[in-house]
């Protein structure tokens, strides 16, 4: 599988990359703007991401805004909602407002930091990314 990790904290991005390593390869970007550009390039090359992990609080463009733009890019590329990349929002924020906004913008899961391996794997299974 191919993953995209958008995380402004270097340690958090390395941790997530390590947790996902058994399942595929990951590209890492430091903010939402870079995430949108990575998705745009992947769509153009027809090398789609299976999973995108987006931190909510990032510089230049937050994860909520990036998610909306990523979903718009997928629609523009003619990708059906059932074939879009799965998106897990990752954040230190555990409040209903952020959760509701993330799901309204079509995220597939929401994990609160620090990311626990068991919870990540559980979500990968729920999203049918791993058996």
MOPE-V423146 format. One record per residue. N is the residue number from 1. NEAR is the number of other ideal C-beta (glycine too) atoms within 10 Angstrom. Layout:
n-><N,N>
near-><NEAR,NEAR>
This chain:
n-><1,2,3,4,5,6,7,8,9,10,11,12,13,14,15,16,17,18,19,20,21,22,23,24,25,26,27,28,29,30,31,32,33,34,35,36,37,38,39,40,41,42,43,44,45,46,47,48,49,50,51,52,53,54,55,56,57,58,59,60,61,62,63,64,65,66,67,68,69,70,71,72,73,74,75,76,77,78,79,80,81,82,83,84,85,86,87,88,89,90,91,92,93,94,95,96,97,98,99,100,101,102,103,104,105,106,107,108,109,110,111,112,113,114,115,116,117,118,119,120,121,122,123,124,125,126,127,128,129,130,131>
near-><14,15,23,22,26,32,24,18,16,10,9,18,20,13,17,25,17,11,18,20,11,8,16,14,10,20,18,18,22,18,19,27,18,19,30,21,15,19,25,15,11,19,19,10,8,7,9,15,23,15,23,28,29,26,26,23,14,24,10,12,16,19,30,20,18,28,25,16,18,29,19,11,18,19,12,10,15,8,15,8,9,5,9,19,20,20,25,23,25,25,21,12,16,11,10,7,8,18,17,11,17,23,13,11,18,14,22,18,20,19,18,16,16,10,17,12,10,8,12,19,16,13,19,21,11,12,15,8,19,13,5>
